[in-house]
Amino acid sequence: GESVGLHLPTLSVQEGDNSIINCAYSNSASDYFIWYKQESGKGPQFIIDIRSNMDKRQGQRVTVLLNKTVKHLSLQIAATQPGDSAVYFCAVPNSGGGADGLTFGKGTHLIIQP
Amino acid sequence: DGGITQSPKYLFRKEGQNVTLSCEQNLNHDAMYWYRQDPGQGLRLIYYSQIVNDFQKGDIAEGYSVSREKKESFPLTVTSAQKNPTAFYLCASKRRSTEAFFGQGTRLTVV
């Protein structure tokens, strides 16, 4: 089955700096990738997604990069703010369209230093 | 507003008790999911349902049961057979080929 891994359980950055959170996946046939943000005691919140026919996708202050060759994706957050402090998960659908659920990485806890 | 509502937010269970967690969505999504989250861990799939009156086991279904009698509702029962039920439980729903939307979770504690 699919497995998803994160490189760092915790990332500490200074307020205003850029953050990069990494994720690796195992199934080369995966065609859809999602990043979620989870604040303490709350459910995950969708941030951004990317399909395998793209290498890069930008949102508001966030960019996701996909490298299919090495099965790696990253989430870049520009000019981090205190409100960005949360756990970030990448997720991959278990099958086409994700009808049978998502596989999540263990998450990276982003800590913003004042 | 459209969304997913989980209740209660906190739930306490005595040893040997069954408890039921509620999940309701008004997003008109066909598929619904239950995940379990332990401290410092990612989410693990318990059960999912792609359509009314049908559901499938996920990776950690033992000790849990579900029903899907209505499109809007997907309750999860944590039975006495679940030996380590203390966790954060998350319900989600989605349309085909889109991201999943999550509720705010139920924190279950065994006392």
Contacts between the chains, C-beta under 8 A, distances in Angstrom:
chain1	res1	chain2	res2	distance
A	4	B	42	7.7
A	9	B	40	7.4
A	32	B	97	7.3
A	34	B	99	5.2
A	34	B	100	7.8
A	36	B	102	7.8
A	41	B	105	7.4
A	41	B	107	7.7
A	42	B	104	5.6
A	42	B	105	6.8
A	43	B	4	7.9
A	43	B	6	7.8
A	43	B	90	5.4
A	43	B	92	8.0
A	43	B	102	3.6
A	43	B	103	5.3
A	43	B	104	4.8
A	43	B	105	5.0
A	44	B	43	7.4
A	44	B	90	7.2
A	44	B	102	4.9
A	45	B	102	7.3
A	46	B	99	4.8
A	46	B	100	7.9
A	46	B	101	7.1
A	49	B	99	5.6
A	89	B	42	6.1
A	89	B	43	7.4
A	91	B	100	8.0
A	94	B	45	7.7
A	96	B	97	8.0
A	97	B	96	5.0
A	97	B	97	4.3
A	98	B	94	6.7
A	98	B	97	7.3
A	98	B	100	7.1
A	99	B	31	5.9
A	99	B	50	5.4
A	99	B	96	6.6
A	100	B	48	6.1
A	100	B	50	7.6
A	100	B	56	6.6
A	101	B	33	5.5
A	101	B	35	8.0
A	101	B	45	4.4
A	101	B	48	5.1
A	101	B	58	6.0
A	102	B	33	8.0
A	102	B	43	7.6
A	102	B	45	7.5
A	102	B	100	6.2
A	103	B	45	7.9
A	104	B	35	8.0
A	104	B	42	3.8
A	104	B	43	4.6
A	104	B	44	7.9
A	105	B	42	5.6
A	106	B	40	7.3
A	106	B	41	5.9
A	106	B	42	4.5
A	107	B	40	7.9
A	107	B	41	7.7
A	107	B	42	5.7
